């Protein structure tokens, strides 16, 4: 850090210091939640469902993100185990957070009777919102920046305001504001996903896969600019492939940031980005061919548990007889039945 012009501590309450990093991450989660609740209303999903999802998801994401980061930086922590818990100093990995939140969402949606793919599609754009805001926590902490650049590049080429340029001055050397590059890329991604989800050809799960593809592309190219990447030691042929795919960035005058010696020669986030991009594309193709992605984004979203309860209640109210066995797993079938009943009633009239 060294020359940060922004105090990372926002305020103190007695001995408790509240860091900007935590406030910014919290703001990102809150904004994403409010937007998600608004979108959920279109499908009749109660806001309590999303509030509980975030209540469980955020801690899961933070814990997984920290474990992910520490695992690849273990030499820095094995002799200072208390530092593992000092997340306010930075050191959490977004891909780790994504893994933790997905595991939590799978368990939570299953318990509530909702389709994981339908819910994660709703969440996808707002994951990018949270990430776009959260990157400014890296700005305050003066971390996750790129390799050295001239001050004239930041002011003249990028036309950045003074407060960003000055914060990118680390020990007298100006650096690429990679936090800003990724934040802006994510904001554009929000627009892309919001437009895409309104298209009739999009099936369940594909907004989330599009999120993985969009974020993966941006992260792959931006990550190589950084000087603090998590790395591992890999074969030279894999290094050559990763570097070869990054070559187009050199056409625009960009150069890769230096990798810290002693940790490895392949950036974990670059390789994981490539894996997720390929996996997302393959899953879209496989799920469509196997008939596993029949529902569209705009189709009704109904909890199988809620639907079963409603059907049982309706049957008891109208007949007073024993409860029949009903398969309520498909919300689309229920929606189509309602439409057919309405048409039949109109014809009778």
MOKAMO-V608065 format. One record per residue. N is the residue number from 1. RES is the residue in one small letter. SS is DSSP state (helix for helix, strand for strand, loop for the rest). OMEGA is omega as a letter, one per 20 degrees, with the letter a starting at -180 (NA if undefined). Layout:
N|RES|SS|OMEGA, N|RES|SS|OMEGA
This chain:
1|x|loop|r, 2|x|loop|a, 3|x|loop|a, 4|x|loop|r, 5|x|loop|a, 6|x|loop|r, 7|x|loop|a, 8|x|loop|r, 9|x|strand|a, 10|x|strand|r, 11|x|strand|a, 12|x|strand|r, 13|x|strand|a, 14|x|loop|r, 15|x|loop|a, 16|x|strand|r, 17|x|strand|r, 18|x|strand|a, 19|x|strand|r, 20|x|helix|a, 21|x|helix|r, 22|x|helix|r, 23|x|helix|a, 24|x|helix|r, 25|x|helix|r, 26|x|helix|r, 27|x|helix|r, 28|x|helix|r, 29|x|helix|a, 30|x|helix|r, 31|x|helix|r, 32|x|helix|r, 33|x|helix|a, 34|x|helix|r, 35|x|helix|r, 36|x|helix|r, 37|x|helix|r, 38|x|helix|r, 39|x|helix|a, 40|x|helix|r, 41|x|helix|r, 42|x|loop|a, 43|x|loop|r, 44|x|loop|r, 45|x|loop|a, 46|x|loop|a, 47|x|helix|r, 48|x|helix|r, 49|x|helix|a, 50|x|helix|r, 51|x|helix|r, 52|x|helix|r, 53|x|helix|r, 54|x|helix|r, 55|x|helix|r, 56|x|helix|a, 57|x|helix|a, 58|x|helix|r, 59|x|helix|r, 60|x|helix|a, 61|x|helix|a, 62|x|helix|a, 63|x|helix|a, 64|x|helix|a, 65|x|helix|r, 66|x|helix|r, 67|x|helix|r, 68|x|helix|a, 69|x|helix|a, 70|x|helix|a, 71|x|helix|a, 72|x|helix|r, 73|x|loop|a, 74|x|helix|r, 75|x|helix|r, 76|x|helix|a, 77|x|helix|a, 78|x|loop|r, 79|x|loop|r, 80|x|loop|a, 81|x|helix|r, 82|x|helix|r, 83|x|helix|r, 84|x|helix|a, 85|x|helix|a, 86|x|loop|a, 87|x|helix|r, 88|x|helix|r, 89|x|helix|a, 90|x|loop|r, 91|x|loop|r, 92|x|loop|a, 93|x|loop|a, 94|x|helix|r, 95|x|helix|r, 96|x|helix|r, 97|x|helix|a, 98|x|helix|r, 99|x|helix|a, 100|x|helix|a, 101|x|helix|r, 102|x|helix|r, 103|x|helix|r, 104|x|helix|a, 105|x|helix|r, 106|x|helix|a, 107|x|helix|a, 108|x|helix|a, 109|x|helix|r, 110|x|helix|r, 111|x|helix|a, 112|x|helix|r, 113|x|loop|r, 114|x|loop|r, 115|x|loop|r, 116|x|helix|a, 117|x|helix|r, 118|x|helix|a, 119|x|helix|a, 120|x|helix|r, 121|x|helix|r, 122|x|helix|a, 123|x|helix|a, 124|x|helix|a, 125|x|helix|a, 126|x|helix|r, 127|x|helix|r, 128|x|helix|r, 129|x|helix|r, 130|x|helix|r, 131|x|helix|r, 132|x|helix|r, 133|x|helix|a, 134|x|helix|r, 135|x|helix|r, 136|x|helix|r, 137|x|helix|r, 138|x|helix|r, 139|x|helix|a, 140|x|helix|a, 141|x|helix|a, 142|x|loop|r, 143|x|loop|r, 144|x|loop|r, 145|x|loop|a, 146|x|strand|a, 147|x|loop|a, 148|x|strand|r, 149|x|loop|r, 150|x|loop|r, 151|x|helix|r, 152|x|helix|r, 153|x|helix|a, 154|x|helix|a, 155|x|helix|a, 156|x|helix|a, 157|x|helix|a, 158|x|loop|r, 159|x|loop|a, 160|x|loop|r, 161|x|loop|a, 162|x|helix|a, 163|x|helix|r, 164|x|helix|a, 165|x|helix|a, 166|x|helix|a, 167|x|helix|r, 168|x|loop|r, 169|x|strand|a, 170|x|strand|a, 171|x|loop|r, 172|x|loop|a, 173|x|strand|r, 174|x|strand|a, 175|x|strand|r, 176|x|loop|r, 177|x|loop|a, 178|x|helix|r, 179|x|helix|a, 180|x|helix|r, 181|x|helix|a, 182|x|helix|r, 183|x|helix|r, 184|x|helix|r, 185|x|helix|r, 186|x|helix|r, 187|x|helix|r, 188|x|helix|r, 189|x|helix|r, 190|x|helix|r, 191|x|helix|a, 192|x|helix|a, 193|x|helix|r, 194|x|helix|r, 195|x|helix|a, 196|x|helix|a, 197|x|loop|r, 198|x|loop|a, 199|x|loop|a, 200|x|loop|a, 201|x|loop|a, 202|x|loop|a, 203|x|strand|a, 204|x|loop|r, 205|x|loop|a, 206|x|helix|r, 207|x|helix|r, 208|x|helix|r, 209|x|helix|r, 210|x|helix|r, 211|x|helix|r, 212|x|helix|a, 213|x|helix|a, 214|x|helix|a, 215|x|helix|a, 216|x|helix|r, 217|x|helix|a, 218|x|helix|a, 219|x|helix|a, 220|x|helix|a, 221|x|helix|a, 222|x|helix|a, 223|x|helix|a, 224|x|loop|r, 225|x|loop|a, 226|x|strand|r, 227|x|loop|a, 228|x|loop|a, 229|x|loop|r, 230|x|loop|a, 231|x|strand|r, 232|x|strand|a, 233|x|loop|a, 234|x|loop|r, 235|x|loop|a, 236|x|helix|a, 237|x|helix|r, 238|x|helix|r, 239|x|helix|a, 240|x|helix|r, 241|x|helix|a, 242|x|helix|a, 243|x|helix|r, 244|x|helix|r, 245|x|helix|a, 246|x|helix|a, 247|x|helix|a, 248|x|helix|r, 249|x|helix|a, 250|x|helix|r, 251|x|helix|a, 252|x|helix|r, 253|x|loop|r, 254|x|loop|r, 255|x|loop|a, 256|x|loop|r, 257|x|loop|a, 258|x|loop|r, 259|x|loop|r, 260|x|loop|a, 261|x|loop|r, 262|x|loop|a, 263|x|loop|a, 264|x|loop|a, 265|x|loop|r, 266|x|strand|r, 267|x|strand|a, 268|x|helix|a, 269|x|helix|r, 270|x|helix|a, 271|x|helix|r, 272|x|helix|r, 273|x|helix|r, 274|x|helix|a, 275|x|helix|a, 276|x|helix|r, 277|x|helix|a, 278|x|helix|a, 279|x|helix|a, 280|x|helix|r, 281|x|helix|a, 282|x|helix|a, 283|x|helix|r, 284|x|helix|a, 285|x|helix|a, 286|x|helix|a, 287|x|helix|r, 288|x|helix|a, 289|x|helix|a, 290|x|loop|r, 291|x|loop|a, 292|x|loop|a, 293|x|loop|a, 294|x|loop|a, 295|x|loop|r, 296|x|strand|a, 297|x|loop|a, 298|x|loop|r, 299|x|loop|r, 300|x|loop|r, 301|x|loop|a, 302|x|loop|r, 303|x|loop|r, 304|x|helix|r, 305|x|helix|r, 306|x|helix|a, 307|x|helix|r, 308|x|helix|a, 309|x|helix|a, 310|x|helix|a, 311|x|helix|r, 312|x|helix|a, 313|x|helix|r, 314|x|helix|a, 315|x|helix|r, 316|x|helix|a, 317|x|helix|a, 318|x|helix|a, 319|x|helix|a, 320|x|loop|a, 321|x|loop|a, 322|x|loop|a, 323|x|loop|r, 324|x|loop|r, 325|x|loop|a, 326|x|loop|r, 327|x|loop|a, 328|x|loop|a, 329|x|loop|a, 330|x|loop|r, 331|x|helix|a, 332|x|helix|r, 333|x|helix|r, 334|x|helix|a, 335|x|helix|a, 336|x|helix|r, 337|x|helix|r, 338|x|helix|r, 339|x|helix|r, 340|x|helix|r, 341|x|helix|a, 342|x|helix|r, 343|x|helix|r, 344|x|helix|r, 345|x|helix|r, 346|x|helix|a, 347|x|helix|r, 348|x|helix|r, 349|x|loop|NA
